[in-house]
């Protein structure tokens, strides 16, 4: 298995970043990842003023997928996420959605499948990937931003056993990932989760010319998930929902009316995060409920 070392990182997704590794369709690759602060927060009570905020959300890569061309779709199957033994979280005044005074950084041990929080509280972990994406169409995108190329999605369901489909916008796709979390709630409301370093093992599969897949698109063990990002939650939730509406029409016998009614009964429109430069929303729908035929 090929491994991309944790020092092969960048802070943007761009066609101009040379690939650090190649892989073919169906190949397994291990990405070693720093945490979202580039592992700067080394102790409990770290002085936030000493943090170099230019080093935010390092993404390991990029990986060149052989044969990938614009118009194709890349599926990334998350096989395994291995985390470090402790992680960090920061809250700063004026960031996130809470009224908290001052800037505070904390470290928390992770053991036995739980975050050892405070006051005897233990939070079950659900390791996930916060940032995963490919080079966008034209220009570059910060690893802090979510978008149609992927990026800083911060979707808590992007964990072991989940597949994410991303568009191929440039030759080779140029896949990178990072910003691992031990656990995150929907919204990521304080501006971070339990930020972790670690390793992600994935399998990459290339699909040629698949315009029927509404990327970025997630398939978990139980649900399909369409995603969208926007500076407005009102706009974002409509985009995510309409992607799923179109997906059901493309992959089942349901028409527009039938798809809409079923989504209103059995679909869940959710906020994934509200703290990145663009907000994120998800529409999820149970696999198999619509007798759909999705080959992917």
C-alpha positions as CSV (number, residue, x, y, z in Angstrom):
1,X,0.0,0.0,0.0
2,X,1.2,3.5,-0.8
3,X,1.6,6.0,2.0
4,X,1.6,9.8,1.7
5,X,3.6,11.3,4.5
6,X,2.2,13.9,6.9
7,X,4.7,16.5,5.8
8,X,3.3,16.5,2.2
9,X,0.6,19.1,2.9
10,X,-0.8,22.2,1.4
11,X,-3.4,24.8,2.4
12,X,-5.2,25.1,-0.9
13,X,-6.7,22.8,-3.5
14,X,-5.3,23.7,-6.9
15,X,-4.3,22.2,-10.3
16,X,-1.0,23.9,-9.9
17,X,0.2,21.8,-6.9
18,X,2.4,18.9,-8.2
19,X,1.2,15.4,-7.1
20,X,3.2,13.7,-4.4
21,X,2.0,10.2,-5.3
22,X,0.1,8.3,-8.0
23,X,-2.5,5.5,-7.7
24,X,-4.7,3.6,-10.1
25,X,-8.4,2.9,-9.8
26,X,-9.0,0.3,-7.2
27,X,-5.8,1.0,-5.3
28,X,-5.5,1.5,-1.5
29,X,-3.7,4.6,-0.2
30,X,-2.8,5.7,3.3
31,X,-2.8,9.4,4.1
32,X,-0.9,10.5,7.2
33,X,-2.6,13.7,8.5
34,X,-1.7,16.5,10.9
35,X,-4.5,18.1,13.0
36,X,-6.2,21.3,11.8
37,X,-3.7,23.4,13.7
38,X,-0.6,21.7,12.2
39,X,-0.1,20.1,15.6
40,X,0.8,23.5,17.2
41,X,-1.3,23.0,20.3
42,X,0.9,20.8,22.4
43,X,-0.4,21.3,25.9
44,X,-3.6,22.0,27.8
45,X,-4.1,25.8,28.2
46,X,-1.9,26.6,25.2
47,X,-1.7,30.4,24.6
48,X,-3.9,31.1,21.6
49,X,-2.0,34.2,20.8
50,X,1.1,32.1,19.9
51,X,-0.9,30.1,17.3
52,X,0.2,30.7,13.7
53,X,-3.3,30.9,12.2
54,X,-1.8,30.8,8.7
55,X,-1.2,27.1,9.3
56,X,-4.9,26.1,9.3
57,X,-6.4,22.9,7.9
58,X,-3.4,21.3,6.2
59,X,-4.5,18.7,3.6
60,X,-2.1,15.8,2.9
61,X,-1.5,15.1,-0.8
62,X,-2.3,15.6,-3.6
63,X,-2.7,12.1,-5.0
64,X,-2.9,11.8,-8.8
65,X,-5.4,9.1,-9.9
66,X,-4.2,7.6,-13.1
67,X,-6.7,7.9,-16.0
68,X,-8.9,10.5,-14.2
69,X,-10.1,13.2,-16.7
70,X,-12.5,16.1,-16.4
71,X,-16.1,14.8,-16.4
72,X,-15.2,11.6,-14.5
73,X,-16.2,10.9,-10.9
74,X,-13.9,9.7,-8.1
75,X,-15.2,7.4,-5.3
76,X,-13.2,7.4,-2.1
77,X,-14.1,4.5,0.2
78,X,-13.0,5.2,3.8
79,X,-11.6,1.9,5.0
80,X,-9.9,2.9,8.3
81,X,-9.2,5.9,10.4
82,X,-6.5,5.6,13.1
83,X,-6.2,8.5,15.6
84,X,-3.5,9.7,17.9
85,X,-4.0,9.2,21.7
86,X,-5.2,12.8,22.3
87,X,-6.6,15.8,20.5
88,X,-7.3,19.5,21.0
89,X,-10.1,22.0,20.8
90,X,-10.1,25.7,20.8
91,X,-12.8,28.4,21.3
92,X,-12.1,32.0,20.7
93,X,-14.2,35.1,21.4
94,X,-16.3,36.2,18.5
95,X,-15.9,32.8,16.6
96,X,-18.6,30.1,16.4
97,X,-22.2,30.9,17.6
98,X,-21.8,31.1,21.4
99,X,-21.2,34.1,23.6
100,X,-17.9,33.0,25.2
101,X,-15.3,35.4,26.6
102,X,-11.7,35.0,25.9
103,X,-9.6,32.5,23.9
104,X,-9.2,29.0,25.2
105,X,-7.3,25.9,24.0
106,X,-7.7,22.5,25.6
107,X,-6.3,19.0,25.1
108,X,-8.3,15.8,25.8
109,X,-7.1,12.2,26.0
110,X,-8.8,9.6,23.9
111,X,-8.9,6.1,25.3
112,X,-11.2,3.0,25.1
113,X,-13.4,4.6,22.4
114,X,-14.1,7.7,24.4
115,X,-13.0,11.3,24.8
116,X,-12.1,11.8,28.4
117,X,-13.7,15.2,28.7
118,X,-14.2,16.8,32.1
119,X,-16.2,16.3,35.3
120,X,-16.3,12.6,34.6
121,X,-18.0,13.1,31.2
122,X,-17.0,10.6,28.5
123,X,-17.9,11.3,24.9
124,X,-18.1,8.3,22.5
125,X,-15.8,8.8,19.6
126,X,-16.8,8.6,15.9
127,X,-13.6,9.3,13.9
128,X,-14.2,11.3,10.7
129,X,-12.5,13.3,8.0
130,X,-13.2,17.0,8.0
131,X,-11.4,18.1,4.8
132,X,-11.3,16.0,1.7
133,X,-11.3,17.3,-1.8
134,X,-9.9,17.6,-5.3
135,X,-8.6,20.4,-7.4
136,X,-11.4,22.8,-8.4
137,X,-12.3,24.1,-11.8
138,X,-9.9,27.0,-12.4
139,X,-7.9,28.9,-9.7
140,X,-7.6,27.5,-6.2
141,X,-9.7,27.0,-3.1
142,X,-8.5,27.3,0.5
143,X,-8.6,24.1,2.5
144,X,-10.8,26.1,5.0
145,X,-13.7,26.4,2.5
146,X,-16.2,23.8,1.4
147,X,-17.5,23.7,-2.2
148,X,-18.5,21.5,-5.2
149,X,-14.9,20.2,-5.2
150,X,-15.3,19.0,-1.6
151,X,-12.9,20.8,0.8
152,X,-13.7,21.6,4.4
153,X,-17.0,19.7,4.4
154,X,-17.0,18.9,8.1
155,X,-19.7,16.2,7.7
156,X,-19.8,14.0,10.8
157,X,-20.9,11.0,8.7
158,X,-17.6,11.0,6.7
159,X,-16.3,8.1,8.8
160,X,-15.2,4.5,8.4
161,X,-17.5,2.6,6.0
162,X,-18.6,5.7,4.1
163,X,-17.9,6.4,0.5
164,X,-17.7,10.0,-0.9
165,X,-18.0,10.8,-4.6
166,X,-16.1,13.8,-5.9
167,X,-15.9,15.4,-9.3
168,X,-12.8,15.1,-11.4
169,X,-12.1,18.7,-12.6
170,X,-8.5,18.3,-13.8
171,X,-6.4,15.4,-15.0
172,X,-5.6,13.1,-12.1
173,X,-8.2,14.7,-9.9
174,X,-5.5,15.7,-7.3
175,X,-7.0,14.3,-4.1
176,X,-6.0,15.6,-0.7
177,X,-7.4,15.2,2.8
178,X,-6.9,16.1,6.5
179,X,-8.5,17.8,9.5
180,X,-9.4,14.6,11.3
181,X,-11.9,14.6,14.2
182,X,-12.4,12.1,17.0
183,X,-16.0,13.3,17.2
184,X,-18.1,16.2,15.9
185,X,-21.7,17.3,16.3
186,X,-23.8,18.6,13.5
187,X,-23.1,22.3,13.1
188,X,-19.6,22.2,14.6
189,X,-20.9,25.2,16.5
190,X,-17.9,26.3,18.5
191,X,-15.7,26.4,15.3
192,X,-13.9,23.1,15.9
193,X,-14.5,19.6,16.9
194,X,-12.0,17.4,18.8
195,X,-9.1,18.0,16.4
196,X,-6.8,15.0,15.8
197,X,-3.8,13.9,13.9
198,X,-3.8,10.4,12.5
199,X,-4.0,8.2,9.4
200,X,-6.7,7.5,6.9
201,X,-6.7,4.4,4.6
202,X,-8.9,4.8,1.6
203,X,-9.6,3.0,-1.7
204,X,-10.0,5.1,-4.8
205,X,-12.2,4.1,-7.7
206,X,-12.7,6.0,-10.9
207,X,-16.0,6.2,-12.8
208,X,-15.9,7.5,-16.3
209,X,-18.3,10.3,-17.4
210,X,-20.9,10.0,-14.6
211,X,-23.0,13.1,-14.7
212,X,-25.8,11.3,-12.8
213,X,-23.9,11.5,-9.5
214,X,-24.6,14.7,-7.6
215,X,-21.1,15.4,-6.2
216,X,-20.1,15.8,-3.4
217,X,-22.2,12.8,-2.6
218,X,-21.9,10.4,0.4
219,X,-23.1,6.9,0.8
220,X,-23.1,5.5,4.3
221,X,-24.2,2.0,5.4
222,X,-27.8,3.2,5.6
223,X,-28.2,6.5,3.7
224,X,-27.5,8.6,0.7
225,X,-26.4,12.2,1.3
226,X,-26.4,15.1,-1.0
227,X,-24.4,18.2,0.1
228,X,-24.1,21.8,-0.7
229,X,-22.2,24.9,0.6
230,X,-23.2,28.6,0.5
231,X,-22.8,31.8,2.4
232,X,-26.5,31.5,3.2
233,X,-28.1,28.6,5.0
234,X,-31.4,29.4,3.2
235,X,-29.6,28.9,-0.2
236,X,-27.5,26.0,1.0
237,X,-30.4,23.9,2.2
238,X,-32.4,24.4,-1.0
239,X,-29.3,23.3,-3.1
240,X,-28.7,20.1,-1.0
241,X,-32.4,19.1,-1.1
242,X,-32.7,19.7,-4.8
243,X,-29.7,17.5,-5.5
244,X,-31.4,14.6,-3.7
245,X,-34.7,15.4,-5.5
246,X,-32.8,15.1,-8.9
247,X,-31.0,11.9,-7.7
248,X,-34.3,10.1,-7.0
249,X,-35.6,11.0,-10.4
250,X,-32.5,9.8,-12.1
251,X,-32.2,6.5,-10.2
252,X,-35.8,5.4,-9.5
253,X,-39.1,5.3,-11.2
254,X,-40.4,8.3,-9.2
255,X,-41.3,11.5,-11.0
256,X,-40.8,15.0,-9.7
257,X,-44.0,15.1,-7.6
258,X,-43.5,11.6,-6.2
259,X,-39.9,12.3,-5.4
260,X,-40.7,15.5,-3.6
261,X,-43.5,14.0,-1.5
262,X,-41.3,11.0,-0.5
263,X,-38.5,13.3,0.5
264,X,-40.8,15.4,2.7
265,X,-41.9,12.1,4.4
266,X,-38.5,10.3,4.7
267,X,-35.7,12.7,3.9
268,X,-33.8,14.7,6.5
269,X,-32.5,18.1,5.7
270,X,-29.6,18.9,8.1
271,X,-27.0,21.5,8.9
272,X,-23.5,20.0,8.7
273,X,-21.5,23.1,9.8
274,X,-22.1,26.8,10.3
275,X,-18.6,28.0,11.1
276,X,-16.6,27.7,7.9
277,X,-16.4,30.6,5.3
278,X,-19.4,28.9,3.7
279,X,-22.2,27.1,5.5
280,X,-22.8,23.4,4.8
281,X,-26.1,21.4,4.5
282,X,-27.0,17.8,3.9
283,X,-30.1,16.0,2.6
284,X,-30.1,12.3,3.7
285,X,-32.4,9.6,2.4
286,X,-32.6,5.9,3.4
287,X,-30.9,3.5,0.9
288,X,-33.4,1.2,-0.8
289,X,-36.6,3.0,0.2
290,X,-37.4,4.2,-3.3
291,X,-36.4,0.9,-4.9
292,X,-33.7,3.0,-6.6
293,X,-31.0,1.5,-8.8
294,X,-27.7,3.3,-8.1
295,X,-24.6,1.7,-9.5
296,X,-21.6,3.4,-8.0
